[in-house]
Amino acid sequence: MSKGKIFVAGIGPGGKEDITPAVLDAIAVSDVIVGYKYYFRFVENIIKPGTPCIDTGMKKERERALQAFEYAEQDKTVCVISSGDAGIYGMAPLVHEMKTERNSDVEVEVLPGISAFQKAAALLGCPVGHDFCVISLSDLMTPWDKIEKRIEAAATADFVTAVYNPKSKGRYWQLYRLQEIFLQYCSPETPVGYVRQAGRDEQEIKVTTLEKFDPEEVDMFTVVIIGNSQSYFSADNTFITPRGYYREDIDNGARNIGQDIMIRSFRTIDGELKDRDIALDKKWALLHAIHTTADFDMENILYTDESAVEKLHKQCRNGQIKYIISDVTMVVSGIRKGALERLGIEAKCYLYDPRVAALAEEKGVTRTQAGIRLAVAEHPDALFVFGNAPTALIELCELIRKDKAQPAGIIAAPVGFVNVRESKHMTKPFRHIPKLIVEGRKGGSNLAATLVNSILTLDDAAQLKPGKDM
């Protein structure tokens, strides 16, 4: 029976400070060191004098394992070294498979090391604080179609994803394809960090977003880490993926859960849009509209004037808009109270004002028309929002034409079959007034309210993090 032994050791990403004591001891007591010659320089000061260092060259892993067994079967202690962790894209699986194939009685012990993605993650901050996966883009031993399925699975499951072997001289396009797949399912603002030569003298660290990430800046010595829907950059560009501990209390935790669901929904919608190359403010309104209705036809029927959402948001922020007037109370109910309070805005509906019934009877108009007349008399420069009654929207258009109303903006989303489309056509010619219009017959109070909410929360659009006022 052989008394030889094979240590399969992960020497970490490069720096001696990242080599575990167990690996240091194994290298020091070994009679033979087997590995790729590039890695010998990281352990040369540990190897005992006169110890043979066997290099079989790049892509000669089987030859390395074979030589390790040949020496070990001569009762020698052999250390097979891998960079990072020997069990993660390293030599450990091959050595164990060869032991089985040879029916060898040589003892094999795997010693873990710090993986390159762990070192890269530590340098970036804490991007792998929650569920993560690691994918290699090398298709030498894995068909590309299988790799692509794994990429899509990682993106759809919202895993933090570390990417090994992202690029080489012969593999230039695979990382571009990975980015394309992730952008189908994840926010363009998803944090991305990449580290070249982690733990070595040539180390480089960079952070960016999924949309701005440039695969041309990556080579075979780089590890790329893509965040999940909860990942973010702190003020000092620390890459953070929260685990969920940082919750002030149960109520706040419940709110965060609701916001988390909304964030994931928005990012799902964003990934499924036919046209993602639209202005951020319009996209923010569109995401709200689809989230509320589950209707992707909103891409075709949500009209916004250029920069309308941005202009109205600025007016809300600087105090120019003090009132939001709606045609029905359901719209007011759907506008987030936290956002109104934060911005010092009051949302009102005159439908049940005691004066409305008398005015409607006197003038022979609907109650919603009468409500708009009263509202214009008291708040002619409000943001007017319609989610139900086309007659109310038509009334406002008439009052604008008579110079009795000067709205800060109009959200036109009445719903139904009579005069609905016409009321929206009447609204569009007022080019000096920022407008959001749900064209055609579709609309509704919930849709009108969510469009208001998109205006009030536009400052969250860049990070694609809705729901802070929920």
C-alpha positions in Angstrom: 0.0 0.0 0.0 1.3 3.4 -1.0 2.2 5.8 1.8 2.2 8.8 -0.5 -0.2 11.6 -0.3 -1.5 14.4 -2.5 -2.5 17.7 -1.1 -4.7 19.7 -3.6 -4.2 23.2 -2.3 -5.8 26.6 -3.2 -3.1 29.2 -2.8 -5.6 32.1 -3.0 -5.6 34.9 -5.6 -1.9 35.8 -5.3 -0.8 37.6 -2.1 0.9 35.5 0.6 -1.4 37.1 3.2 -4.3 35.4 1.5 -2.8 31.9 1.8 -4.3 29.8 4.6 -2.0 28.4 7.3 -3.0 24.8 6.3 -1.9 25.4 2.8 1.4 27.0 3.9 2.1 23.9 6.1 1.3 21.5 3.2 3.6 23.3 0.8 6.4 23.4 3.4 6.3 19.6 4.1 5.8 18.5 0.5 8.5 16.6 -1.4 7.2 17.7 -4.8 5.1 20.7 -5.9 3.0 20.4 -9.1 1.3 23.3 -10.8 1.3 25.8 -13.5 4.6 27.7 -13.5 2.9 31.1 -13.3 1.7 30.3 -9.8 5.1 29.1 -8.4 6.2 32.8 -7.9 3.5 33.2 -5.3 4.8 30.4 -3.1 8.6 30.2 -3.9 9.5 31.5 -0.4 7.5 28.8 1.3 8.9 25.8 -0.7 11.7 24.0 1.1 15.0 24.2 -0.7 15.7 21.6 -3.3 12.0 20.7 -3.8 11.2 19.8 -7.4 8.5 22.1 -8.9 6.8 20.3 -11.8 5.2 22.5 -14.5 3.3 20.9 -17.4 2.4 24.2 -19.1 -0.9 25.9 -19.6 -4.0 23.7 -20.4 -2.1 20.5 -19.3 -4.1 19.8 -16.2 -4.4 16.0 -16.9 -0.7 15.7 -17.2 -0.2 17.6 -13.9 -2.6 15.3 -12.1 -0.9 12.2 -13.6 2.6 13.3 -12.5 1.2 14.0 -9.0 0.0 10.4 -8.8 3.2 9.0 -10.2 5.2 10.8 -7.5 2.7 10.0 -4.7 2.7 6.3 -5.6 6.5 6.4 -5.0 5.6 7.3 -1.4 6.2 11.0 -1.8 4.1 13.9 -0.4 2.9 16.0 -3.3 1.2 19.4 -3.3 -0.8 20.2 -6.4 -1.4 24.0 -6.3 -4.3 25.9 -7.9 -4.9 29.6 -7.7 -7.9 30.7 -5.7 -9.7 27.7 -4.3 -8.7 24.3 -5.7 -12.3 23.1 -5.7 -13.6 26.1 -7.7 -12.5 25.7 -11.4 -9.4 24.2 -9.9 -7.5 20.8 -9.8 -9.5 19.1 -7.0 -12.2 17.5 -9.2 -9.7 16.2 -11.7 -7.4 14.7 -9.0 -10.3 12.9 -7.3 -11.6 11.6 -10.7 -8.1 10.3 -11.6 -7.9 8.6 -8.2 -11.1 6.7 -9.0 -9.9 6.0 -12.5 -6.6 4.6 -11.4 -8.1 2.8 -8.4 -5.3 4.4 -6.4 -4.8 4.0 -2.7 -3.0 7.4 -2.5 -4.5 9.6 0.1 -5.9 12.9 -1.3 -6.7 15.9 0.8 -8.2 19.1 -0.6 -7.2 22.3 1.2 -9.5 25.2 0.5 -8.3 28.6 -0.5 -9.6 32.1 -0.9 -11.3 32.2 -4.3 -10.6 35.1 -6.7 -14.3 36.1 -6.6 -14.1 36.3 -2.8 -11.0 38.5 -2.9 -12.6 40.6 -5.6 -15.8 40.9 -3.5 -13.8 42.0 -0.5 -12.0 44.7 -2.5 -15.3 46.0 -3.9 -17.1 46.0 -0.5 -19.7 43.3 0.1 -21.5 42.5 -3.2 -22.1 38.8 -2.3 -23.9 39.5 0.9 -26.9 37.5 -0.3 -27.6 34.5 -2.6 -25.0 34.3 -5.4 -23.7 32.1 -8.1 -20.5 31.8 -10.1 -20.4 31.2 -13.8 -17.4 30.6 -16.1 -17.7 31.8 -19.7 -15.0 29.3 -20.9 -16.6 27.0 -23.4 -13.6 24.7 -23.7 -15.4 21.9 -21.7 -18.9 23.2 -21.5 -21.1 23.9 -24.6 -22.0 27.6 -25.0 -25.8 26.8 -25.2 -25.6 25.4 -21.7 -23.6 28.3 -20.4 -26.2 30.7 -21.9 -29.0 28.9 -20.1 -27.1 29.3 -16.8 -26.6 33.0 -17.5 -30.3 33.4 -18.1 -31.2 31.4 -15.0 -29.0 33.6 -12.9 -30.4 36.8 -14.3 -34.1 35.8 -13.9 -33.5 34.4 -10.4 -32.0 37.7 -9.2 -28.7 36.1 -8.1 -25.6 38.2 -7.5 -23.4 36.7 -10.2 -19.6 36.4 -10.3 -18.1 35.8 -13.7 -14.9 33.8 -14.2 -13.0 33.5 -17.5 -14.9 36.4 -18.9 -12.7 36.9 -21.9 -9.6 35.8 -23.7 -7.9 36.4 -27.0 -10.1 33.8 -28.7 -13.3 34.5 -26.8 -14.2 38.1 -27.3 -18.0 38.1 -27.7 -19.3 35.9 -24.8 -19.2 38.7 -22.2 -21.1 41.0 -24.5 -23.8 38.3 -24.8 -23.9 37.9 -21.0 -24.4 41.7 -20.6 -27.2 41.6 -23.2 -29.0 38.7 -21.4 -28.8 40.4 -18.0 -30.1 43.7 -19.4 -33.2 41.8 -20.6 -34.1 41.0 -17.0 -32.3 43.5 -14.7 -32.2 47.2 -14.3 -29.6 49.1 -16.4 -28.6 50.7 -13.1 -27.6 47.3 -11.5 -24.2 47.7 -9.9 -21.3 46.0 -11.5 -17.8 45.7 -10.1 -14.7 44.1 -11.7 -11.3 43.5 -10.4 -8.2 42.7 -12.4 -5.3 40.7 -10.9 -7.0 40.7 -7.5 -4.5 40.5 -4.6 -1.5 41.0 -6.9 0.8 43.9 -7.7 -1.1 44.7 -10.9 -4.5 44.9 -9.1 -7.1 47.2 -10.7 -10.6 47.9 -9.2 -13.5 49.5 -11.1 -17.2 50.0 -10.5 -20.0 50.9 -12.9 -23.5 49.9 -13.9 -24.8 47.1 -16.0 -25.7 49.5 -18.8 -22.4 51.4 -18.8 -20.2 48.3 -18.3 -17.7 48.0 -21.1 -16.5 44.4 -21.8 -13.5 45.8 -23.6 -12.0 46.8 -20.2 -11.9 43.1 -19.1 -9.4 40.4 -19.8 -8.8 36.8 -18.6 -7.3 38.0 -15.3 -10.5 39.8 -14.4 -13.4 38.7 -12.2 -16.7 40.5 -12.8 -19.4 40.7 -10.2 -23.0 41.7 -11.1 -25.3 42.8 -8.3 -28.9 41.8 -7.7 -32.0 44.0 -7.5 -31.1 45.1 -3.9 -27.5 45.9 -4.6 -26.3 49.5 -4.5 -23.3 51.8 -4.3 -22.9 53.7 -1.1 -21.7 57.4 -1.1 -18.1 56.3 -1.2 -18.8 53.7 -4.0 -18.8 50.7 -1.7 -20.6 47.9 -3.5 -23.2 46.6 -1.1 -25.7 43.7 -1.4 -27.8 43.8 1.9 -28.6 40.6 3.7 -31.7 42.2 5.3 -30.6 42.7 8.9 -30.7 46.4 8.8 -34.3 47.0 9.6 -35.3 49.5 12.3 -38.4 47.7 13.4 -41.1 45.2 12.3 -43.2 47.9 10.7 -40.3 49.2 8.7 -39.4 45.6 7.8 -42.9 45.1 6.4 -42.6 48.2 4.4 -39.3 47.1 3.0 -40.8 43.8 2.0 -43.5 45.6 0.1 -41.0 47.9 -1.5 -38.8 44.9 -2.4 -41.7 43.3 -4.3 -42.4 46.6 -6.1 -38.7 46.9 -7.0 -38.5 43.4 -8.4 -41.8 44.0 -10.3 -40.4 47.2 -11.9 -37.2 45.5 -12.9 -39.1 42.6 -14.4 -41.2 45.1 -16.4 -38.2 47.0 -17.5 -36.6 43.8 -18.8 -39.7 43.0 -20.9 -40.2 46.4 -22.5 -40.1 46.3 -26.3 -38.4 49.8 -26.4 -36.1 50.5 -23.5 -34.4 53.4 -25.3 -36.8 56.1 -24.1 -36.3 59.1 -21.9 -36.0 58.2 -18.2 -38.9 60.3 -17.0 -41.3 58.8 -19.6 -40.0 55.3 -18.7 -40.7 55.9 -15.0 -44.3 56.8 -15.8 -44.6 53.8 -18.2 -43.3 51.4 -15.5 -45.8 52.7 -13.0 -48.6 52.4 -15.6 -47.7 48.8 -16.5 -47.2 47.8 -12.9 -50.7 49.0 -12.0 -52.5 47.5 -14.9 -50.3 44.5 -15.9 -51.0 45.8 -19.5 -48.0 46.1 -21.8 -50.2 47.9 -24.3 -49.3 51.0 -22.2 -46.1 51.1 -24.3 -48.3 52.0 -27.3 -50.9 54.2 -25.6 -49.2 56.2 -22.9 -48.4 59.6 -24.5 -46.3 62.1 -22.7 -45.1 65.5 -23.8 -41.4 65.8 -24.0 -39.9 66.0 -20.5 -43.5 66.3 -19.1 -42.8 64.1 -16.0 -39.5 65.9 -15.3 -41.1 69.3 -15.6 -44.0 68.5 -13.3 -41.7 66.8 -10.8 -39.5 70.0 -10.7 -42.7 72.1 -10.1 -43.7 69.8 -7.3 -40.2 70.0 -5.7 -39.9 73.7 -5.9 -43.4 74.4 -4.5 -45.0 75.7 -7.7 -47.6 72.9 -7.6 -49.5 73.2 -4.3 -52.7 71.4 -5.3 -53.6 68.3 -7.3 -57.2 68.2 -8.4 -58.9 65.0 -9.5 -62.3 64.3 -11.1 -63.2 61.5 -8.6 -62.2 60.6 -5.0 -60.7 57.2 -6.1 -57.8 59.1 -7.7 -57.0 61.0 -4.5 -57.1 57.7 -2.6 -54.4 56.2 -4.8 -52.0 59.1 -4.6 -49.3 58.3 -2.0 -49.9 60.3 1.2 -46.3 60.1 2.2 -45.2 61.7 -1.1 -47.8 64.5 -0.7 -46.7 65.2 2.8 -43.0 65.1 1.8 -43.6 67.7 -0.9 -46.2 69.8 0.9 -49.0 69.2 -1.7 -52.7 68.8 -1.1 -54.8 66.4 -3.3 -58.4 67.4 -3.6 -61.6 66.2 -5.3 -64.7 68.5 -5.4 -67.2 65.8 -6.3 -68.7 65.7 -2.8 -68.3 69.4 -2.1 -71.7 70.7 -0.8 -71.8 73.3 -3.6 -71.5 70.8 -6.4 -75.0 69.4 -6.5 -76.6 72.8 -6.6 -74.2 74.1 -9.3 -74.8 71.0 -11.4 -78.6 71.3 -11.2 -78.4 75.1 -11.9 -76.2 74.8 -14.9 -77.5 71.4 -16.2 -74.1 69.7 -16.1 -72.7 66.6 -14.6 -71.4 66.7 -11.0 -67.9 66.1 -12.2 -68.2 69.1 -14.5 -69.5 71.2 -11.7 -66.6 70.0 -9.5 -64.0 71.1 -12.1 -65.7 74.5 -12.4 -65.4 75.0 -8.6 -61.8 73.7 -8.6 -60.7 76.0 -11.4 -62.3 79.0 -9.6 -60.2 78.3 -6.5 -57.0 76.6 -7.9 -56.7 77.5 -11.6 -53.0 76.6 -11.7 -53.2 73.1 -10.1 -52.2 69.8 -11.6 -55.4 68.4 -12.9 -55.9 64.6 -13.0 -58.7 62.6 -14.6 -59.2 58.9 -14.1 -62.9 58.5 -14.8 -65.1 61.2 -16.3 -64.5 62.5 -19.8 -67.0 65.2 -19.2 -64.8 66.6 -16.5 -61.8 66.7 -18.8 -63.8 68.3 -21.6 -64.9 70.9 -19.0 -61.3 71.7 -18.2 -60.4 72.0 -21.9 -63.2 74.5 -22.4 -62.1 76.6 -19.3 -58.5 76.6 -20.6 -59.7 77.9 -24.0 -61.6 80.7 -22.1 -58.4 81.6 -20.2 -60.1 80.7 -16.9 -57.7 77.8 -16.2 -53.9 77.7 -16.4 -53.1 74.2 -15.2 -49.6 73.3 -14.2 -50.2 70.0 -16.0 -52.8 67.5 -17.0 -53.0 63.8 -16.6 -55.8 62.6 -18.9 -56.9 59.0 -18.2 -60.7 58.8 -18.3 -62.0 55.4 -19.2 -65.1 54.3 -21.1 -66.8 54.3 -24.4 -68.6 57.7 -24.8 -66.6 60.8 -25.5 -63.5 59.3 -23.9 -61.2 59.3 -26.9 -62.6 62.7 -28.0 -61.8 64.2 -24.6 -58.2 63.2 -24.9 -58.0 64.6 -28.4 -59.3 67.9 -27.1 -56.4 67.9 -24.5 -53.4 67.3 -26.8 -53.4 70.7 -28.6 -52.5 72.6 -25.4 -48.8 72.3 -26.2 -47.7 74.8 -23.5 -49.1 72.5 -20.7 -47.1 69.4 -19.8 -49.4 66.4 -20.3 -49.6 62.7 -19.8 -52.4 61.0 -21.8 -53.6 57.4 -21.9 -54.8 57.4 -25.4 -57.9 55.5 -26.6 -60.6 54.0 -24.4 -58.4 52.8 -21.6 -57.7 54.6 -18.4 -59.1 54.5 -14.8 -58.6 56.0 -11.4 -55.8 53.6 -10.4 -53.9 54.5 -13.6 -54.4 58.2 -13.1 -53.1 57.9 -9.5 -50.1 55.9 -10.4 -49.1 58.4 -13.0 -49.2 61.1 -10.3 -47.1 58.9 -8.1 -44.5 58.6 -10.9 -44.3 62.4 -11.0 -43.9 62.7 -7.2 -41.1 60.1 -7.1 -39.1 60.8 -10.2 -36.0 61.3 -8.1 -36.0 57.5 -7.5 -36.1 56.6 -11.3 -32.3 56.5 -11.9 -31.9 53.8 -9.3 -35.1 52.1 -10.3 -36.2 51.9 -6.7 -39.9 52.7 -6.5 -42.1 52.6 -3.4 -40.3 54.8 -0.8 -43.5 56.5 0.2 -45.5 53.3 0.5 
